[in-house]
Amino acid sequence: MKKFLYKSSLLALSAGLLLTSCDPEIDAPSANSGEADFSSYIAVGNSLSAGYADGGLYREGQLSSVPALLAQQFQEVGGGEFTQPLFTEAQRNGSGYLRLTGFTAQGSPVTANVTSELAIRSQNPTLYTKYTENINNLAIPGIKTADVQTAGYGSTQGNPFFERLTDNPGQTYLQYVQAQAQAADHTFFSIWMAENDVLGYATSGGAFLDRVITPVDKFDQNFSALVSALDGEGKEGVLVTVPDVTAIPFFTTVGPSVKQALTAAGAPGFVALTGAGNTRVQLGTAQINAAQGGVYFPLTAAAYAPLLGQPTGKYWRDLARQASASQDPIVVRLTLAGLLANYGIDTTSAFGVSVGNPIPSALLLDVTEVNNVKSATTAFNNIIKAQAQARGLALWDANAYFNSILGGFSQAGVSYSPAFITGNLFSLDGVHLTPRGYAIATNEIIKAINAKYNSNVPLVDETQYRAVLLP
């Protein structure tokens, strides 16, 4: 990075006088580490720290992950080598991901799965090419704080992204972190961890009993254990709070099209199933994406929104088809007839606007579920903030930041917002950031670190990183 140096020019005091004076040079504060030691940095977290984007983990995303960008900037102030479990160039597409191929006549994005140059060594179960060397970026896509002390989480039946990194199937993630931290002899750490403790529940509309919000007491216990494993004498770090997941494009994009479909069907509202049961509720159109008492439709509802008001059983046919392809012996018992009977669905009734054919719970985050998500997010963030305060660690309040930019902002002549695709911040999955978005988040974390440790770590030039790739 450059050291910015401002020099005063010679002033012509008079056109007729050859009088000059040399003003002293005024140096901007030089890059420095302040009270922090960045010589050995490790990162703990989930997909947001791994560089996950566009529905997958791939090499470009890894290279523009928040920890990678932080380490890059730390090197300007004495930071050391930072090793990531990168996919090779030959397998650079990693798990596979979504790419934008075009738009429909109505302006809806069309995406396709990237299926070449993958790092998959097994299809059933899905397993990725092993990388078991010591690393500095310990982030695991899909992990929840609730999972960090789960034995077998790195087995072939556990999380494949963690299984890729560990050679001990019975090892817990907490044990793995402790071992890697010892190997790195770290001096600085970051933890951006807790989104998945509410996200899975939210993205599935609270409809599945295996995707629940982590109990607050378990979150507190596991998060505290994770911080304790990294925080020791002479070690500094930064913690990150949980953003409001209902404000990300995954939940804010489909609502307007649902309103349009309901208007076209002449319906003042809609009927939906709620929770994991088959309780019907009638809701008004005005509640969709409302600031208070709002209901939200995830991106997964996009395929079904145009069918509102029509007699159809498409969702249930799709679910039965997925069940028949599943290897789960319980799931494969689900048949279309069984599903319709279990939920009392009449496919001859108008979808979404009749009691007989309501919107399935998985396609809707209703008011109660929204409140559950928000309440848990607040509780988790209070725990994270308390840990930072008690241990004297830096804190980036991602929740406050993302709430502050809901209306958008402009930077270096570029407009940003949480809008899907056009907002430049979020990738094609509507949850994870683009490389540009990760660079902007990195800068906010650097600001929090600088403020806490009186350092002057230079910011990332976010314009060097891309937003959504257009076809």
Secondary structure, DSSP 8 states (H G I E B T S, - for coil): ----EE--------TT---------EE------TT---SSEEEEESHHHHT-BTTB--HHHHHTSHHHHHHHHHGGGT----------GGGTTTT--EEEEEE-TTS-EEEEE--SS--EEEETTEEE----S--SB---TT--GGGTT-TTTTSTTS-HHHHTT-S-TT--HHHHHHHHHHHHT-SEEEEE--THHHHHHHHTTT--TTS----HHHHHHHHHHHHHHH--TT-EEEEE----GGGSHHHHSSHHHHHHHHHHTT-SEEEEEETTTTEEEEEEGGGBT-TTT-BB--GGGTTTGGGTTSB--HHHHHHHHHHHH---TTGGG--HHHHHHHHT--TTSBTTTSTTS-B-GGG-B-HHHHHHHHHHHHHHHHHHHHHHHHHT-EEE-HHHHHHHTTT-EEETTEEEBSSTTTTBSB-TTSSSB-HHHHHHHHHHHHHHHHHHHT-------GGGS--S---
